[in-house]
Amino acid sequence: MHGNKEILAVQNLSKVYDKEVLKLDKLSFQQGKIYGIIGPSGAGKSTFLRIANLLEAPTAGDIYFKGNIISMNGGTALAARREMTMVFQKPLLFRASAADNVAYGLKARNYPKDKIQERVETLLEKVGLKGFAGRNATTLSGGEAQRVALARAVAFEPSLLLLDEATANLDPSNVELIEQLIMDLNRETGMTFIMVTHNIFQAKRIAHEVVFLHEGRIVEMGETKQIFTTPQDPRTRDFVEGRMIC
């Protein structure tokens, strides 16, 4: 289910710490697609994701969500935050049951109380954790915890889900399960995914479009097949063929 409406865009965006780590003239994402953001370490991938999730303010430039410019401290930011969420490399779970973790966002958004348990059970089954509702989240394996984090993230059906190396530390079976879940959710709900990954094969498998960042700048963006088979920039070719030192 691919849309052609813009869900997220940035313009003249920069982020400076001790030095400038991100400088993006224009970058936009359409609703209903899965995007992969690739690039060597230090390319600015995770910085971009934190800014997109409104966890950090850019040093300069504008962020747009569904066509509305975001004021970091205003109502537009609050409205945008209610429609997006982020899953990190290390799952941040509460010291509570798996069910309570998944239910958290639903309760915060005043989801009907009588529907919460059914929704939680459906989601736990969807991520392959049927029967885990009462398990304490702190006792779960890394893969199980990440699946609970993903179920919690999608429970309230956000328009946009940001993934920061969400499968980096997982074994192949958990990676496969989470990738399948992302593709299923995208197809069934039209949810947009922006996924930072160091695994270019993952981007190749599940992303519709790929953004290649290098030294804080966009080198190339396009359909996944084009990026991997006929890249326009020699740096992109070097990266996808494994010749660029990461």
N, CA and C of each residue as an Amber inpcrd file, in Angstrom:
protein
   738
   0.8570000  -1.1860000   0.0000000   0.0000000   0.0000000   0.0000000
   0.8930000   1.2360000   0.0000000   1.2440000   1.7050000  -1.1380000
   2.1280000   2.8580000  -1.2240000   1.3040000   4.1160000  -1.4500000
   1.5680000   5.1260000  -0.6730000   0.8930000   6.3920000  -0.8920000
   1.8280000   7.3380000  -1.6260000   1.2880000   8.4420000  -2.0610000
   2.1620000   9.4540000  -2.6510000   2.0760000  10.7490000  -1.8670000
   1.4980000  10.6600000  -0.6630000   1.4700000  11.8240000   0.2110000
   2.7270000  11.8320000   1.0550000   3.2310000  13.0230000   1.2730000
   4.4510000  13.1660000   2.0730000   4.0960000  13.0400000   3.5500000
   4.8250000  12.1940000   4.2690000   4.5820000  12.0870000   5.7080000
   5.6260000  12.8640000   6.5040000   6.8710000  12.8470000   6.0370000
   7.9580000  13.5190000   6.7540000   8.8990000  14.1590000   5.7470000
   9.3330000  15.3610000   6.0430000  10.3020000  16.0290000   5.1720000
  11.1690000  16.9520000   6.0100000  12.3940000  17.1500000   5.5650000
  13.2730000  18.1360000   6.1900000  13.8590000  19.0220000   5.0930000
  14.1420000  20.2490000   5.4630000  14.6930000  21.1950000   4.5000000
  15.7840000  22.0310000   5.1590000  16.9070000  22.1540000   4.4590000
  18.0590000  22.9400000   4.9480000  18.4040000  22.5770000   6.3860000
  18.4050000  21.2780000   6.6410000  18.5890000  20.7790000   8.0070000
  20.0620000  20.5810000   8.3200000  20.4790000  21.0730000   9.4590000
  21.8480000  20.7930000   9.9010000  21.8570000  20.5110000  11.3990000
  22.8730000  19.7460000  11.8020000  23.0880000  19.4820000  13.2160000
  24.5730000  19.6250000  13.5010000  24.8820000  20.4650000  14.4620000
  26.2710000  20.7220000  14.8190000  26.4810000  20.3420000  16.2780000
  27.4670000  19.5110000  16.5330000  27.9410000  19.2620000  17.8970000
  29.2710000  20.0250000  17.9980000  30.3820000  19.3160000  18.0930000
  31.6690000  20.0070000  17.9880000  31.9260000  20.3940000  16.5420000
  31.3560000  19.6000000  15.6420000  31.4450000  19.8980000  14.2080000
  30.1000000  19.5630000  13.5920000  29.9250000  19.9490000  12.3550000
  28.6690000  19.6590000  11.6700000  28.6100000  18.1700000  11.3220000
  27.5770000  17.4920000  11.8220000  27.4660000  16.0470000  11.5880000
  26.3470000  15.7010000  10.6120000  25.5160000  16.7020000  10.3150000
  24.4030000  16.4580000   9.4040000  24.0990000  17.7320000   8.6280000
  23.9840000  17.5910000   7.3190000  23.5930000  18.7310000   6.4810000
  22.7780000  18.1930000   5.3130000  21.4660000  18.3820000   5.4040000
  20.5570000  17.8450000   4.3950000  19.7800000  18.9870000   3.7500000
  19.9840000  19.1750000   2.4570000  19.2650000  20.2590000   1.7640000
  17.7710000  19.9650000   1.7390000  17.4190000  18.7740000   1.2760000
  16.0040000  18.3740000   1.2490000  15.9140000  16.8610000   1.2430000
  15.0340000  16.3450000   2.0700000  14.8180000  14.9050000   2.1350000
  13.3620000  14.6870000   2.5120000  12.6550000  13.8700000   1.7360000
  11.2470000  13.6510000   2.0430000  10.8960000  12.1760000   1.9220000
   9.8730000  11.7890000   2.6730000   9.4350000  10.4000000   2.7480000
   7.9300000  10.3580000   2.4910000   7.5090000   9.4020000   1.6700000
   6.0980000   9.2700000   1.3250000   5.4070000   8.2920000   2.2680000
   4.1190000   8.5180000   2.4750000   3.3340000   7.6210000   3.3190000
   3.2530000   6.2350000   2.6850000   3.2880000   5.2290000   3.5610000
   3.0210000   3.8740000   3.1260000   4.2070000   3.1180000   2.5650000
   5.4130000   3.6380000   2.7330000   6.6000000   2.9580000   2.2190000
   7.5340000   2.5430000   3.3470000   8.4200000   1.6080000   3.0340000
   9.5040000   1.2210000   3.9390000  10.7850000   1.8190000   3.3690000
  11.4690000   2.6130000   4.1720000  12.7190000   3.2510000   3.7590000
  13.8870000   2.6670000   4.5400000  14.9800000   2.4460000   3.8640000
  16.2060000   2.0490000   4.5230000  17.2130000   3.1860000   4.4440000
  17.8190000   3.5180000   5.5670000  18.8850000   4.5270000   5.5760000
  20.1840000   3.7930000   5.8570000  21.0980000   3.8600000   4.8910000
  22.3680000   3.1480000   5.0080000  23.5200000   4.1400000   4.9280000
  24.6860000   3.6780000   5.3120000  25.8740000   4.5230000   5.2610000
  26.8740000   4.0520000   6.2950000  28.1270000   4.4590000   6.1450000
  29.1540000   4.0310000   7.1040000  28.9220000   4.6260000   8.4900000
  29.6280000   4.1130000   9.4790000  29.5520000   4.6630000  10.8310000
  29.9290000   6.1400000  10.7960000  29.1880000   6.9410000  11.5590000
  29.4690000   8.3720000  11.5960000  28.8610000   9.1500000  10.4500000
  27.9790000   8.5020000   9.6660000  27.3770000   9.1810000   8.5160000
  26.2550000  10.1310000   8.9130000  25.7670000  10.0050000  10.1570000
  24.6770000  10.8670000  10.6140000  23.3230000  10.1800000  10.6160000
  23.3100000   8.8630000  10.4380000  22.0470000   8.1210000  10.3120000
  21.1990000   8.2150000  11.5880000  21.7970000   7.8640000  12.7260000
  21.0400000   7.8700000  13.9820000  20.7050000   9.2920000  14.4160000
  21.5900000  10.2410000  14.1330000  21.3040000  11.6490000  14.4390000
  20.0640000  12.0960000  13.6860000  19.9950000  11.7310000  12.4070000
  18.8170000  12.0910000  11.6190000  17.5590000  11.4930000  12.2280000
  17.6350000  10.2380000  12.6530000  16.4550000   9.5630000  13.1940000
  15.9840000  10.2350000  14.4850000  16.9170000  10.6300000  15.3510000
  16.5390000  11.3030000  16.6010000  15.8720000  12.6510000  16.3150000
  16.3690000  13.3490000  15.3050000  15.7520000  14.6280000  14.9210000
  14.3680000  14.3850000  14.3310000  14.2570000  13.3540000  13.4830000
  12.9620000  13.0240000  12.8780000  11.9350000  12.6700000  13.9460000
  12.3880000  12.0200000  15.0120000  11.4840000  11.6260000  16.0980000
  11.2700000  12.7510000  17.1080000  11.8410000  13.9070000  16.8240000
  11.6950000  15.1040000  17.6620000  12.2820000  14.9130000  19.0570000
  13.2640000  14.0140000  19.1500000  13.9850000  13.8330000  20.4060000
  15.0930000  14.8680000  20.5420000  15.5380000  15.3770000  19.3960000
  16.5910000  16.3920000  19.3510000  16.1870000  17.4700000  18.3830000
  16.5440000  18.7000000  18.7050000  16.2590000  19.8000000  17.7860000
  17.4240000  19.9500000  16.8090000  17.1260000  20.2570000  15.5490000
  18.2230000  20.5420000  14.6250000  18.8780000  21.8690000  14.9790000
  20.1150000  22.0330000  14.5750000  20.7900000  23.3230000  14.7810000
  20.1620000  24.3820000  13.8850000  19.7860000  23.9740000  12.6960000
  19.1070000  24.8670000  11.7530000  18.2350000  24.0220000  10.8470000
  17.2750000  24.6760000  10.1960000  16.4440000  23.9850000   9.2260000
  15.0570000  23.6650000   9.7450000  14.2410000  23.1030000   8.8620000
  12.8340000  22.8600000   9.1590000  12.4780000  21.3820000   9.0200000
  11.5450000  20.9490000   9.8690000  10.9850000  19.6000000   9.8120000
   9.4970000  19.7380000   9.5290000   9.0100000  18.9260000   8.6090000
   7.5850000  18.9230000   8.2800000   7.0210000  17.5280000   8.5440000
   5.8510000  17.4910000   9.1780000   5.1530000  16.2200000   9.3730000
   3.7560000  16.3680000   8.7790000   3.4760000  15.5180000   7.7870000
   2.1970000  15.5740000   7.0600000   1.9100000  16.9930000   6.5620000
   2.9620000  17.6310000   6.0860000   2.8040000  18.9430000   5.4640000
   2.8540000  20.1180000   6.4100000   2.8440000  19.8590000   7.7180000
   2.8650000  20.9410000   8.7000000   4.2680000  21.1390000   9.2420000
   4.7200000  22.3840000   9.2650000   6.0400000  22.6680000   9.8220000
   5.9800000  22.4690000  11.3380000   7.0240000  21.8490000  11.8750000
   7.0510000  21.5060000  13.3030000   7.7780000  22.5710000  14.1020000
   7.0720000  23.0870000  15.0940000   7.7020000  23.9340000  16.0990000
   8.0100000  23.0320000  17.2870000   9.2820000  22.8930000  17.6270000
   9.6990000  21.8770000  18.5960000   8.9690000  21.9800000  19.9300000
   8.6060000  23.1860000  20.3380000   7.9560000  23.3520000  21.6390000
   6.4640000  23.6350000  21.5240000   5.9370000  23.5250000  20.3040000
   4.5400000  23.9010000  20.1040000   3.6150000  22.7190000  19.9630000
   2.3540000  23.0300000  19.6760000   1.3330000  22.0090000  19.5230000
   1.5740000  21.1050000  18.3280000   2.2480000  21.6310000  17.2990000
   2.5050000  20.7950000  16.1240000   3.4230000  19.6320000  16.4800000
   4.3880000  19.8690000  17.3620000   5.2960000  18.7990000  17.7710000
   4.5490000  17.7520000  18.5850000   3.6720000  18.1870000  19.4680000
   2.8930000  17.2530000  20.2820000   2.0020000  16.3870000  19.3940000
   1.3570000  17.0160000  18.4220000   0.4820000  16.2740000  17.5080000
   1.2840000  15.2480000  16.7120000   2.4720000  15.6550000  16.2460000
   3.3170000  14.7390000  15.4690000   3.8010000  13.5820000  16.3400000
   4.1840000  13.8950000  17.5820000   4.6790000  12.8470000  18.4880000
   3.6140000  11.7850000  18.7450000   2.3610000  12.1660000  18.6920000
   1.2730000  11.2140000  18.9230000   1.0940000  10.2520000  17.7540000
   1.7110000  10.5860000  16.6240000   1.5400000   9.7600000  15.4240000
   2.8030000   9.0080000  15.0200000   3.8470000   9.1290000  15.8260000
   5.0850000   8.4240000  15.4710000   5.7200000   7.8360000  16.7210000
   6.5660000   6.8660000  16.5010000   7.3070000   6.2940000  17.6260000
   8.5890000   5.6660000  17.0920000   9.4440000   5.2560000  18.0130000
  10.7710000   4.7930000  17.6180000  11.1450000   3.5340000  18.4020000
  11.8080000   2.6020000  17.7220000  12.3340000   1.4020000  18.3580000
  13.8570000   1.4580000  18.2580000  14.5220000   1.3190000  19.3890000
  15.9680000   1.4730000  19.4520000  16.6800000   0.1220000  19.3310000
  17.9900000   0.1850000  19.1770000  18.7960000  -1.0320000  19.0730000
  18.6740000  -1.8760000  20.3360000  18.7020000  -1.2210000  21.4840000
  18.5450000  -1.9280000  22.7690000  17.1420000  -1.6300000  23.2700000
  16.2900000  -2.6430000  23.3660000  14.9020000  -2.3860000  23.7610000
  14.7970000  -1.7680000  25.1490000  13.9980000  -0.7330000  25.2480000
  13.8070000  -0.0340000  26.5200000  12.4630000  -0.4750000  27.0960000
  12.4750000  -1.5310000  27.8780000  11.2400000  -2.0720000  28.4430000
  11.1160000  -1.7250000  29.9220000   9.8770000  -1.6340000  30.3640000
   9.6150000  -1.3640000  31.7750000   9.7570000  -2.6480000  32.5880000
  10.0290000  -2.5040000  33.8640000  10.0880000  -3.6710000  34.7580000
   8.6580000  -4.0900000  35.0830000   8.0390000  -4.7130000  34.1110000
   6.6400000  -5.1260000  34.2340000   6.4340000  -6.2990000  33.2890000
   5.2330000  -6.8030000  33.2200000   4.9690000  -7.9380000  32.3380000
   5.0410000  -7.5130000  30.8740000   5.1820000  -8.5120000  30.0080000
   5.1790000  -8.2360000  28.5630000   3.8750000  -7.5540000  28.1720000
   2.7620000  -8.0300000  28.7380000   1.4550000  -7.4430000  28.4200000
   1.3830000  -5.9820000  28.8500000   1.8720000  -5.6720000  30.0450000
   1.8430000  -4.2840000  30.5270000   2.6970000  -3.3740000  29.6500000
   3.8170000  -3.9060000  29.1570000   4.6640000  -3.1180000  28.2690000
   3.9350000  -2.7830000  26.9700000   3.2880000  -3.7880000  26.3900000
   2.5850000  -3.5680000  25.1230000   1.3930000  -2.6300000  25.3220000
   0.7610000  -2.7330000  26.4910000  -0.4400000  -1.9260000  26.7580000
  -0.1210000  -0.4660000  27.0580000   1.1340000  -0.1620000  27.3520000
   1.4930000   1.1760000  27.8470000   0.9940000   2.2980000  26.9340000
   1.3280000   2.2040000  25.6460000   0.9390000   3.2720000  24.7210000
  -0.5620000   3.3680000  24.5350000  -1.2370000   2.2300000  24.6390000
  -2.6920000   2.2170000  24.4950000  -3.3450000   2.9620000  25.6630000
  -2.8510000   2.6910000  26.8680000  -3.4020000   3.3660000  28.0530000
  -3.1200000   4.8660000  27.9900000  -1.9120000   5.2080000  27.5390000
  -1.5360000   6.6240000  27.4700000  -2.4060000   7.3870000  26.4790000
  -2.9270000   6.6790000  25.4940000  -3.7550000   7.3250000  24.4710000
  -5.2420000   7.0460000  24.6820000  -5.5810000   6.6180000  25.8910000
  -6.9850000   6.4080000  26.2740000  -7.7220000   5.4310000  25.3630000
  -7.0170000   4.3730000  24.9780000  -7.6500000   3.3010000  24.2050000
  -8.7280000   2.6740000  25.0820000  -9.8780000   2.2770000  24.5220000
 -10.9540000   1.7090000  25.3530000 -10.4500000   0.5590000  26.2270000
 -10.7080000   0.6640000  27.5250000 -10.1550000  -0.3070000  28.4870000
 -10.5580000  -1.7450000  28.1600000 -11.7820000  -1.9130000  27.6920000
 -12.2610000  -3.2770000  27.4370000 -11.6280000  -3.8880000  26.1860000
 -10.9480000  -3.0740000  25.4100000 -10.3330000  -3.5710000  24.1700000
  -8.8230000  -3.8070000  24.3320000  -8.2510000  -3.2800000  25.4110000
  -6.7920000  -3.3280000  25.5500000  -6.2670000  -4.7570000  25.6080000
  -6.8840000  -5.5920000  26.4590000  -6.3660000  -6.9520000  26.6180000
  -6.3990000  -7.7200000  25.3030000  -7.4920000  -7.5800000  24.5620000
  -7.6170000  -8.2730000  23.2810000  -6.5420000  -7.8010000  22.2990000
  -6.3190000  -6.4850000  22.2780000  -5.3100000  -5.9090000  21.3740000
  -3.9080000  -6.4080000  21.7520000  -3.6160000  -6.4420000  23.0440000
  -2.3030000  -6.8940000  23.5210000  -2.0780000  -8.3570000  23.1450000
  -3.0780000  -9.1850000  23.3840000  -2.9320000 -10.6100000  23.0710000
  -2.7370000 -10.8340000  21.5770000  -3.4750000 -10.0870000  20.7590000
  -3.3380000 -10.1930000  19.3010000  -1.9280000  -9.8310000  18.8630000
  -1.4060000  -8.7620000  19.4500000  -0.0680000  -8.3030000  19.0560000
   1.0230000  -9.2660000  19.5160000   0.9040000  -9.7810000  20.7300000
   1.9070000 -10.7350000  21.2140000   1.9150000 -11.9920000  20.3370000
   0.7370000 -12.4060000  19.9130000   0.6760000 -13.5600000  19.0120000
   1.3250000 -13.2190000  17.6680000   1.0850000 -11.9980000  17.2090000
   1.6310000 -11.5620000  15.9210000   3.1570000 -11.5390000  15.9240000
   3.7520000 -11.2090000  17.0740000   5.2240000 -11.1820000  17.1490000
   5.7900000 -12.5140000  17.6530000   4.9450000 -13.5490000  17.6660000
   5.4270000 -14.8930000  18.0140000   5.6160000 -15.1150000  19.4930000
   4.8700000 -14.3600000  20.3190000   5.0350000 -14.4840000  21.7670000
   3.7080000 -14.8060000  22.4580000   2.9060000 -15.6120000  21.8220000
   1.6600000 -16.0510000  22.4440000   2.0010000 -16.8130000  23.7250000
   1.2910000 -16.4960000  24.7960000   1.5590000 -17.1600000  26.0730000
   2.5950000 -16.4400000  26.9130000   3.1540000 -15.3170000  26.3940000
   4.1850000 -14.5760000  27.1290000   3.6130000 -13.3890000  27.9000000
   2.2910000 -13.1860000  27.8600000   1.6920000 -11.9660000  28.4290000
   2.1170000 -11.7160000  29.8690000   2.1650000 -12.7820000  30.6790000
   2.4820000 -12.6110000  32.0920000   3.9560000 -12.6320000  32.4240000
   4.8000000 -12.8910000  31.4320000   6.2460000 -12.9670000  31.6920000
   6.8150000 -11.5850000  32.0010000   7.6920000 -11.5280000  32.9940000
   8.3540000 -10.2630000  33.3080000   9.3100000  -9.9110000  32.1740000
   9.2110000  -8.6810000  31.7030000   9.9980000  -8.2690000  30.5360000
  11.5010000  -8.3700000  30.7880000  11.9090000  -8.2620000  32.0360000
  13.3410000  -8.3090000  32.3410000  13.9130000  -9.7220000  32.2040000
  13.0550000 -10.7270000  32.0990000  13.5270000 -12.1130000  31.9740000
  13.5630000 -12.5800000  30.5220000  13.1830000 -11.7250000  29.5940000
  13.1210000 -12.1240000  28.1850000  14.5020000 -12.0980000  27.5320000
  14.6720000 -12.9170000  26.5210000  15.9130000 -12.8750000  25.7340000
  15.9380000 -11.5930000  24.9110000  17.0770000 -11.2920000  24.3110000
  17.2010000 -10.0720000  23.5070000  16.1890000 -10.0220000  22.3770000
  16.0330000 -11.1460000  21.6880000  15.0900000 -11.1870000  20.5720000
  13.6490000 -11.0520000  21.0270000  13.3280000 -11.7190000  22.1420000
  11.9640000 -11.6250000  22.6810000  11.6690000 -10.1960000  23.1320000
  12.6450000  -9.5820000  23.8140000  12.4510000  -8.2110000  24.3000000
  12.2480000  -7.2430000  23.1300000  13.0040000  -7.4440000  22.0570000
  12.8630000  -6.5430000  20.9180000  11.5020000  -6.7190000  20.2470000
  11.0010000  -7.9490000  20.2570000   9.6740000  -8.1860000  19.6790000
   8.5810000  -7.5480000  20.5350000   8.7550000  -7.5740000  21.8600000
   7.8110000  -6.8830000  22.7350000   7.8710000  -5.3750000  22.4720000
   9.0840000  -4.8450000  22.3180000   9.2450000  -3.4110000  22.0350000
   8.5490000  -3.0350000  20.7310000   8.6550000  -3.9000000  19.7450000
   8.0150000  -3.6370000  18.4530000   6.4890000  -3.7060000  18.5890000
   6.0030000  -4.7040000  19.3240000   4.5530000  -4.8070000  19.5500000
   4.0420000  -3.5640000  20.2700000   4.7910000  -3.0990000  21.2650000
   4.3860000  -1.8820000  21.9890000   4.3630000  -0.6780000  21.0520000
   5.3560000  -0.6090000  20.1630000   5.4650000   0.5360000  19.2590000
   4.3130000   0.6070000  18.2680000   3.8570000  -0.5510000  17.7980000
   2.8080000  -0.5380000  16.7730000   1.4070000  -0.6560000  17.3610000
   1.2970000  -0.8310000  18.6900000  -0.0020000  -1.0980000  19.3160000
  -1.0290000  -0.0200000  19.0050000  -0.6080000   1.2470000  19.0120000
  -1.5580000   2.3290000  18.7840000  -1.6070000   2.7570000  17.3120000
  -1.0090000   1.9260000  16.4560000  -1.0050000   2.1410000  15.0000000
  -0.5060000   3.5290000  14.6080000   0.7630000   3.8070000  14.9040000
   1.3250000   5.0950000  14.5030000   1.3840000   5.2180000  12.9830000
   1.3920000   6.4390000  12.5020000   1.5420000   6.6550000  11.0600000
   2.9690000   6.3590000  10.6250000   3.9210000   6.6210000  11.5370000
   5.3410000   6.5110000  11.2020000   6.0760000   5.7860000  12.3160000
   6.8360000   4.7560000  11.9300000   7.6600000   4.0210000  12.8900000
   9.1150000   4.1300000  12.4670000   9.9440000   4.6190000  13.3770000
  11.3750000   4.7940000  13.1320000  12.1330000   3.6720000  13.8350000
  13.0420000   3.0360000  13.1320000  13.7830000   1.8960000  13.6720000
  15.2810000   2.2020000  13.6080000  15.9220000   2.2360000  14.7570000
  17.3530000   2.5340000  14.7990000  18.1340000   1.2540000  15.0910000
  18.6070000   0.5990000  14.0390000  19.3740000  -0.6500000  14.1700000
  18.6120000  -1.6560000  15.0380000  17.3060000  -1.7820000  14.7760000
  16.4430000  -2.5420000  15.6790000  16.7360000  -4.0400000  15.6950000
  17.4460000  -4.5510000  14.6970000  17.7440000  -5.9900000  14.7000000
  19.2520000  -6.2590000  14.7930000  20.0310000  -5.2360000  15.1390000
  21.4950000  -5.3500000  15.0770000  22.0690000  -6.4570000  15.9450000
  21.4790000  -6.6910000  17.1090000  22.0670000  -7.6560000  18.0470000
  21.3360000  -8.9940000  18.0840000  20.4930000  -9.2560000  17.0970000
  19.6330000 -10.4280000  17.1630000  20.1270000 -11.5620000  16.2690000
  19.7140000 -12.7800000  16.6360000  20.0790000 -13.9370000  15.8260000
  19.2210000 -13.9590000  14.5550000  19.6450000 -14.7150000  13.5340000
  18.9560000 -14.6890000  12.2340000  17.4680000 -14.9940000  12.2920000
  17.0340000 -15.9010000  13.1840000  15.6080000 -16.2430000  13.2240000
  14.7750000 -15.0650000  13.7350000  15.3060000 -14.3280000  14.7210000
  14.6020000 -13.1440000  15.2150000  14.6160000 -12.0250000  14.1840000
  15.7340000 -11.8790000  13.4790000  15.8190000 -10.8670000  12.4180000
  14.7580000 -11.1460000  11.3530000  14.6720000 -12.4010000  10.9470000
  13.7060000 -12.7800000   9.9160000  12.2730000 -12.5120000  10.3830000
  11.9810000 -12.8570000  11.6300000  10.6350000 -12.6550000  12.1630000
  10.2760000 -11.1680000  12.1840000  11.2130000 -10.3360000  12.6260000
  10.9360000  -8.8960000  12.7150000  10.8200000  -8.2760000  11.3240000
  11.6590000  -8.6920000  10.3960000  11.5440000  -8.1850000   9.0260000
  10.1910000  -8.5350000   8.4260000   9.7460000  -9.7720000   8.6620000
   8.4470000 -10.1960000   8.1330000   7.3230000  -9.3790000   8.7550000
   7.4560000  -9.1100000  10.0500000   6.4430000  -8.3200000  10.7470000
   6.3620000  -6.9080000  10.1660000   7.5130000  -6.3020000   9.9040000
   7.5420000  -4.9600000   9.3120000   6.8380000  -4.9680000   7.9590000
   7.1520000  -5.9510000   7.1320000   6.5330000  -6.0210000   5.7990000
   5.0290000  -6.2680000   5.9010000   4.6210000  -7.1280000   6.8400000
   3.1890000  -7.4080000   7.0200000   2.4440000  -6.1580000   7.4750000
   2.9970000  -5.4640000   8.4700000   2.3460000  -4.2540000   8.9810000
   2.2490000  -3.1830000   7.9060000   3.3020000  -3.0460000   7.1360000
   3.2890000  -2.0710000   6.0510000   2.1960000  -2.4050000   5.0390000
   2.1090000  -3.6650000   4.6870000   1.1280000  -4.0790000   3.6800000
  -0.3090000  -3.9750000   4.2290000  -0.4950000  -4.3770000   5.4810000
  -1.8470000  -4.4450000   6.0420000  -2.3840000  -3.0920000   6.5040000
  -1.5080000  -2.2210000   6.9860000  -1.9790000  -0.9700000   7.5920000
  -1.5300000   0.2840000   6.8510000  -0.5450000   0.1380000   5.9530000
  -0.0120000   1.3250000   5.2870000   0.9290000   2.1320000   6.1640000
   1.3570000   1.5500000   7.2920000   2.2880000   2.2350000   8.1840000
   3.5970000   2.5070000   7.4470000   4.1660000   3.6860000   7.6660000
   5.4440000   4.0570000   7.0580000   6.5790000   3.6920000   8.0100000
   7.6340000   3.1080000   7.4710000   8.8040000   2.7350000   8.2680000
  10.0420000   3.4410000   7.7170000  10.8240000   4.0350000   8.6100000
  12.1420000   4.5570000   8.2490000  13.1430000   3.8180000   9.1330000
  14.0000000   3.0530000   8.4880000  14.8370000   2.0920000   9.1990000
  16.3150000   2.3890000   8.9490000  17.0200000   2.7460000  10.0050000
  18.4720000   2.8540000   9.9290000  19.0490000   1.4630000  10.1370000
  19.8970000   1.0260000   9.2270000  20.4920000  -0.3000000   9.3720000
  21.9220000  -0.3090000   8.8450000  22.8000000  -0.9990000   9.5720000
  24.1610000  -1.1830000   9.0740000  24.2170000  -2.3920000   8.1510000
  23.1090000  -3.1430000   8.1080000  23.0410000  -4.3570000   7.3010000
  22.4290000  -4.0160000   5.9420000  23.2750000  -3.8140000   4.9450000
  22.7430000  -3.3840000   3.6420000  21.8630000  -4.4650000   3.0180000
  22.1050000  -5.7290000   3.3820000  21.2700000  -6.7950000   2.8310000
  19.8490000  -6.7150000   3.3780000  19.7170000  -6.2410000   4.6230000
  18.3980000  -6.0370000   5.1980000  17.6500000  -4.9520000   4.4270000
  18.3340000  -3.8500000   4.1620000  17.7120000  -2.7800000   3.3650000
  17.2990000  -3.3110000   2.0000000  18.1610000  -4.1140000   1.4110000
  17.8730000  -4.6820000   0.0840000  16.6580000  -5.6030000   0.1230000
  16.5000000  -6.3310000   1.2320000  15.3890000  -7.2910000   1.3450000
  14.0390000  -6.6210000   1.5260000  13.9670000  -5.5870000   2.3580000
  12.6240000  -5.1340000   2.7440000  12.2970000  -3.6750000   2.4240000
  13.2900000  -2.8470000   2.0940000  12.9870000  -1.4330000   1.8380000
  12.4830000  -1.2140000   0.4140000  11.5440000  -0.3020000   0.2830000
  11.1010000   0.1150000  -1.0560000  12.0780000   1.1370000  -1.6410000
  12.5690000   2.0130000  -0.7650000  13.5410000   3.0230000  -1.1940000
  14.6730000   3.0840000  -0.1830000  15.8300000   3.5170000  -0.6580000
  17.0310000   3.5670000   0.1790000  17.6550000   4.9580000   0.0880000
  18.1030000   5.4510000   1.2410000  18.8600000   6.7030000   1.3230000
  20.2830000   6.3500000   1.7490000  21.2560000   6.8020000   0.9780000
  22.6570000   6.5670000   1.3360000  23.2520000   7.8630000   1.8580000
  23.6370000   7.8490000   3.1400000  24.2680000   9.0130000   3.7670000
  25.7650000   8.7690000   3.9160000  26.5210000   9.8400000   3.7080000
  27.9640000   9.7660000   3.9030000  28.4440000  11.1180000   4.3950000
  29.1260000  11.1200000   5.5340000  29.6450000  12.3490000   6.1410000
  28.5370000  13.3910000   6.3210000  27.3650000  12.9020000   6.7540000
  26.2710000  13.8060000   7.0850000  25.4750000  14.3370000   5.9210000
  25.7790000  13.8620000   4.7180000  25.0900000  14.3720000   3.5380000
  24.4580000  13.2340000   2.7420000  23.4220000  13.5780000   1.9920000
  22.7940000  12.5890000   1.1210000  23.6490000  12.4440000  -0.1280000
  24.1320000  11.2300000  -0.3420000  24.8640000  10.9480000  -1.5760000
  23.8790000  10.5380000  -2.6680000  22.9270000   9.7020000  -2.2670000
  21.9840000   9.1900000  -3.2590000  20.7370000   8.6520000  -2.5610000
  19.5940000   8.8020000  -3.2440000  18.3370000   8.2480000  -2.7560000
  17.5600000   7.7380000  -3.9540000  16.9510000   6.5690000  -3.8180000
  16.1720000   6.0450000  -4.9280000  15.5420000   4.7170000  -4.5900000
  14.8940000   4.1240000  -5.5760000  14.3080000   2.8050000  -5.3710000
  15.4210000   1.8070000  -5.0610000  15.0930000   0.8660000  -4.2070000
  16.1060000  -0.0550000  -3.6950000  16.8530000  -0.7750000  -4.8170000
  16.1340000  -1.2870000  -5.7750000  16.7730000  -2.0260000  -6.8640000
  17.7750000  -1.1430000  -7.6000000  17.3880000   0.0980000  -7.8440000
  18.2780000   1.0140000  -8.5630000  19.5430000   1.3090000  -7.7530000
  19.3680000   1.5380000  -6.4460000  20.5260000   1.8460000  -5.5980000
  21.5250000   0.6910000  -5.6020000  21.0130000  -0.5380000  -5.6000000
  21.9040000  -1.6970000  -5.5050000  22.4100000  -2.1950000  -6.8570000
  21.6940000  -1.9130000  -7.9240000  22.1300000  -2.4480000  -9.2320000
  22.7350000  -1.3950000 -10.1440000  22.1890000  -0.1880000 -10.1120000
  22.7240000   0.8600000 -10.9960000  22.8790000   2.1770000 -10.2360000
  23.6890000   2.1840000  -9.1700000  23.8750000   3.4400000  -8.4190000
  24.4880000   4.5200000  -9.3110000  24.0800000   5.7590000  -9.0580000
  24.5330000   6.8720000  -9.8880000  25.8380000   7.4880000  -9.4060000
  26.1580000   7.2690000  -8.1230000  27.3560000   7.8810000  -7.5410000
  28.3790000   6.7840000  -7.2430000  29.6490000   6.9900000  -7.5890000
  30.6630000   5.9570000  -7.3250000  30.8000000   5.6060000  -5.8400000
  30.5050000   6.5590000  -4.9680000  30.5860000   6.2680000  -3.5310000
  29.4980000   5.2740000  -3.1190000  28.3200000   5.4190000  -3.7250000
  27.2470000   4.4610000  -3.4510000  27.6590000   3.0750000  -3.9110000
  28.2150000   3.0050000  -5.1130000  28.6500000   1.7100000  -5.6440000
  29.7020000   1.0850000  -4.7280000  30.6620000   1.8920000  -4.2980000
  31.7060000   1.3740000  -3.4070000  31.0970000   0.8410000  -2.1130000
  30.0890000   1.5400000  -1.5940000  29.5000000   1.1200000  -0.3210000
  28.7040000  -0.1650000  -0.4760000  27.8070000  -0.2380000  -1.4640000
  26.9430000  -1.4200000  -1.5880000  27.7500000  -2.6410000  -2.0470000
  28.9080000  -2.4190000  -2.6670000  29.7490000  -3.5470000  -3.0880000
  30.8420000  -3.8650000  -2.0730000  30.8120000  -3.1790000  -0.9250000
  31.7020000  -3.5270000   0.1780000  33.0970000  -2.9630000   0.0930000
  33.3060000  -1.9820000  -0.7880000  34.6650000  -1.4320000  -0.9290000
  34.9030000  -0.1900000  -0.0800000  33.8280000   0.4000000   0.4350000
  34.0070000   1.5860000   1.2800000  34.2620000   1.1320000   2.7090000
  35.3000000   1.6570000   3.3030000  35.6400000   1.2880000   4.6810000
  34.6510000   1.9560000   5.6240000  33.9990000   1.1410000   6.4630000
  32.9910000   1.6760000   7.3870000  33.6150000   1.9890000   8.7370000
